[in-house]
Amino acid sequence: MKSLNKEPVPMTEEQKFFFDLRGWILLPGVLSEEEIGTMKAEAYGVDEAEKFQSVNPKQSFQGSLQTLLDHPAIAGVLSEILAEEPFLSDDYYAFRCENSFITIRPPGWSKKERRDGGLPHVVRPPQQANAMRYQAAGGKIFAGLTRVVWELEEVKSGQGGTSFLSGSHKAHFSFGGPDRYRPNVSDSSWENSIRDMMEDYSCPAGSAVIFTESLVHAANDWTNPDNPRCAVFNCYNSLWAQWHRLNLDHDVIQAMPAKRRSLFRGVWQIGGENYAYSQDNRSL
């Protein structure tokens, strides 16, 4: 599937089954080679020889990378797991985007460079109910905080992609740490067992991974010697809740098409008339 299709691709019954079962799905080879080349140039933002220097996280909302925000391959999936029937429309999105950043990791990059040291973590501990938690009821998925990772370079299993403890998004018991409110596995005597149970993926450049942030997931050392990791991480939520502060200027949003702008409108629904983005109606 390439991105010539402008209409959102509906989530299939098979994808619903595996997303509900595992908490994540992989959409391999979504982007064309031309799109990948253009987006990588924007993401790296430097000459090839200097590929690994830092980039501005706001770049992920601009240029051709902006089209990843509501790419047809993910828009239908996000509508299925984040939206509700009364709010669906061809003119605006029934879910929001609240955060985006670019990750570039050269061969040899260590998870120790992260503030959390690559600890398996979730948005909130798995045994607790809250607005960001995964739910499935009445034949409908409500995925709360959801992340889409666009892999712009090849990813090989066991060599540094994001890993997941499949099924943990529906866990009802603590993961063994001393603090039941801690959203990571630090000080858990089960940490090694948890890591052993985690799984990852292989995919070509131009693939998308969609997962609920209620799923235990972790960063890993990038040991792939053939290419760096270059990925765009976009985070989405329902119309009813917000986790991240928006990291995007009004002028950048205002330059987007109207439907894409609706991804950044304010978080309120009383009266059911919150459709359009404006400077006075934006998430903060």
C-alpha positions in Angstrom: 0.0 0.0 0.0 1.4 3.4 -1.0 0.2 6.8 -0.1 -1.4 7.6 -3.5 -4.7 6.9 -1.9 -6.1 10.1 -0.3 -9.0 8.6 1.5 -8.5 7.1 5.0 -7.9 3.4 4.9 -10.4 1.7 7.3 -9.1 -0.5 10.0 -9.6 -4.1 9.1 -11.2 -6.7 11.4 -7.9 -8.5 11.5 -6.1 -5.4 12.6 -8.7 -4.8 15.3 -8.2 -8.4 16.6 -4.5 -8.1 16.8 -4.5 -4.5 18.2 -6.8 -5.6 20.9 -4.8 -8.7 21.6 -1.3 -7.3 21.5 -1.8 -3.5 21.9 0.1 -2.7 18.7 0.1 -3.3 15.0 2.6 -2.8 12.2 1.8 -1.3 8.8 4.8 -2.2 6.6 6.0 -0.3 3.6 3.4 2.5 3.6 5.5 5.2 2.0 7.0 5.4 -1.4 10.8 5.6 -2.0 10.4 9.2 -3.1 8.5 10.1 0.0 11.0 8.4 2.2 13.9 10.2 0.6 12.3 13.6 1.0 11.2 13.0 4.6 14.6 11.7 5.6 16.3 14.8 4.2 14.0 16.9 6.3 14.4 14.8 9.4 18.2 14.7 9.3 18.3 18.4 8.4 22.0 18.2 7.8 24.5 16.9 5.3 24.9 13.1 5.0 28.3 13.3 6.6 26.8 15.1 9.6 23.7 12.9 9.8 23.8 12.3 13.6 23.7 15.8 15.0 20.6 17.0 16.8 17.5 18.2 15.0 14.7 20.6 15.9 11.7 18.5 17.1 9.3 21.0 15.5 10.5 19.9 12.1 8.3 16.9 12.5 5.3 19.1 12.0 6.6 20.8 8.8 7.5 20.1 5.2 6.5 16.7 3.9 6.8 15.3 7.4 3.6 17.2 8.2 1.7 14.8 5.9 2.4 11.9 8.4 0.1 13.6 10.9 -3.0 12.5 9.1 -1.7 10.0 6.5 -4.5 8.0 4.9 -2.9 4.7 6.1 -3.3 5.7 9.8 -6.3 8.1 9.8 -8.8 5.3 9.5 -7.1 3.3 12.2 -7.0 6.3 14.6 -10.7 7.1 13.9 -11.6 3.5 14.8 -9.7 3.4 18.1 -10.0 7.0 19.3 -13.2 8.4 17.9 -16.9 8.0 18.4 -19.7 7.8 15.8 -21.4 11.2 16.6 -18.2 13.1 16.0 -17.1 11.5 12.6 -17.0 13.9 9.7 -15.3 14.5 6.3 -14.5 18.0 7.4 -12.6 17.5 10.6 -11.0 14.7 12.6 -12.7 13.1 15.6 -9.4 12.7 17.4 -6.4 15.0 18.2 -2.7 15.1 17.9 -0.9 16.5 20.9 2.8 15.8 20.5 5.4 15.0 17.8 9.2 14.6 17.7 12.0 13.1 15.6 14.4 10.4 16.9 17.7 9.8 15.2 20.0 7.1 16.6 23.3 6.2 15.0 24.7 2.6 15.1 26.0 2.1 18.6 23.5 4.4 20.2 22.8 3.3 23.8 19.5 3.4 25.6 21.5 4.8 28.6 21.4 8.1 26.8 17.7 8.3 27.6 16.7 9.9 30.8 14.9 6.7 31.8 17.7 4.5 30.7 15.4 2.6 28.4 13.2 1.2 31.2 10.0 -0.5 30.1 7.2 1.9 30.9 3.6 2.9 30.3 1.7 6.2 30.5 0.1 5.0 33.8 0.6 1.8 35.8 -1.4 -1.1 34.3 -3.6 -1.9 37.2 -5.2 1.5 37.5 -8.2 3.2 35.8 -7.6 6.6 34.3 -8.5 8.7 31.3 -5.5 7.5 29.3 -6.1 3.8 29.7 -7.0 1.3 27.0 -10.6 0.1 27.0 -12.7 -2.2 24.8 -16.5 -2.3 25.4 -19.6 -2.9 23.3 -17.5 -4.1 20.4 -15.6 -0.8 20.3 -12.0 0.0 21.1 -11.1 3.2 23.0 -7.3 3.3 23.0 -6.8 6.5 25.0 -3.3 7.8 24.4 -2.0 6.3 21.1 1.4 6.6 19.5 2.3 6.3 15.8 5.9 5.7 15.0 7.0 6.3 11.4 10.2 4.4 10.7 12.1 6.2 7.9 15.0 3.7 7.9 14.9 -0.1 7.9 14.4 -1.7 11.3 15.7 -5.2 12.1 14.3 -7.3 14.9 16.6 -7.4 17.9 18.7 -4.5 16.7 17.1 -1.5 18.4 13.4 -0.9 17.5 10.8 -0.1 20.1 9.8 -3.3 22.0 6.5 -4.2 23.6 5.2 -6.4 26.3 2.2 -7.6 24.2 -1.1 -7.8 26.1 0.1 -5.7 29.0 -2.3 -2.9 28.0 -5.0 -5.0 29.6 -3.1 -6.1 32.7 -4.9 -5.8 36.0 -2.0 -6.5 38.3 1.2 -4.6 39.2 4.4 -5.4 37.4 6.2 -6.1 40.6 7.7 -2.8 41.7 7.5 -1.4 45.2 5.4 1.6 44.2 2.1 0.8 42.5 1.9 4.3 41.1 5.3 4.1 39.3 4.8 4.0 35.5 7.9 2.0 34.8 9.5 -1.3 36.0 12.4 0.3 38.0 13.1 -1.7 41.2 10.9 -4.6 40.1 12.4 -7.9 40.7 10.7 -9.1 37.5 12.5 -6.6 35.2 14.6 -9.3 33.5 11.6 -11.5 33.0 9.6 -8.7 31.6 12.3 -7.8 29.1 12.6 -11.4 28.1 8.9 -11.5 27.3 9.0 -8.3 25.2 8.8 -8.5 21.4 9.7 -6.1 18.6 9.5 -6.0 14.8 11.3 -5.9 11.5 10.1 -3.5 8.8 11.3 -1.7 5.7 11.7 2.0 5.6 8.4 3.9 5.3 6.5 1.7 7.8 4.2 2.8 10.6 3.8 1.2 14.0 0.7 2.0 16.0 0.5 1.2 19.7 -1.5 2.2 22.8 0.6 4.0 25.4 -1.1 1.8 28.0 1.2 -1.0 26.6 4.5 -1.6 28.4 7.1 -0.5 25.9 10.8 0.3 25.9 13.6 1.8 23.9 16.6 -0.4 23.1 20.3 0.0 22.1 20.5 0.6 18.3 22.9 -2.1 17.2 21.9 -2.3 13.5 25.3 -1.6 11.8 23.7 -0.9 8.4 21.8 2.3 9.0 20.7 4.7 11.8 17.3 4.8 13.2 15.3 7.8 11.9 11.7 7.8 13.2 8.9 10.3 13.7 6.9 9.8 16.9 3.4 11.3 16.8 1.0 11.0 19.7 -2.8 11.1 19.5 -5.6 11.3 22.0 -9.4 11.4 22.1 -11.3 14.7 22.0 -11.9 14.3 25.7 -8.4 14.2 27.3 -4.9 15.6 27.0 -1.6 14.3 28.3 1.2 16.3 26.5 1.5 20.1 26.2 1.4 21.0 22.5 4.9 21.6 21.1 3.9 23.6 18.0 3.5 27.3 17.3 0.2 28.7 16.1 1.6 30.0 12.9 2.7 26.5 11.9 -0.7 25.1 12.6 -2.5 28.0 10.9 -0.6 27.2 7.6 -2.0 23.7 7.5 -5.1 22.6 5.6 -8.3 23.1 7.6 -8.9 19.4 8.4 -5.4 18.9 9.6 -5.6 22.0 11.8 -8.6 20.3 13.5 -6.1 17.9 15.1 -4.9 20.7 17.3 -8.2 22.2 18.5 -9.1 22.7 22.1 -10.0 19.9 24.5 -13.7 20.5 25.2 -17.0 19.1 23.8 -19.9 20.7 25.7 -22.6 21.5 23.1 -20.8 19.3 20.5 -19.6 22.2 18.5 -15.8 22.0 18.8 -14.8 21.3 15.2 -12.4 24.0 14.0 -9.0 25.1 15.1 -8.3 28.8 15.8 -5.8 30.8 17.9 -8.6 31.1 20.5 -9.5 27.4 20.3 -6.2 25.4 20.5 -4.9 22.8 22.8 -2.2 24.2 25.1 
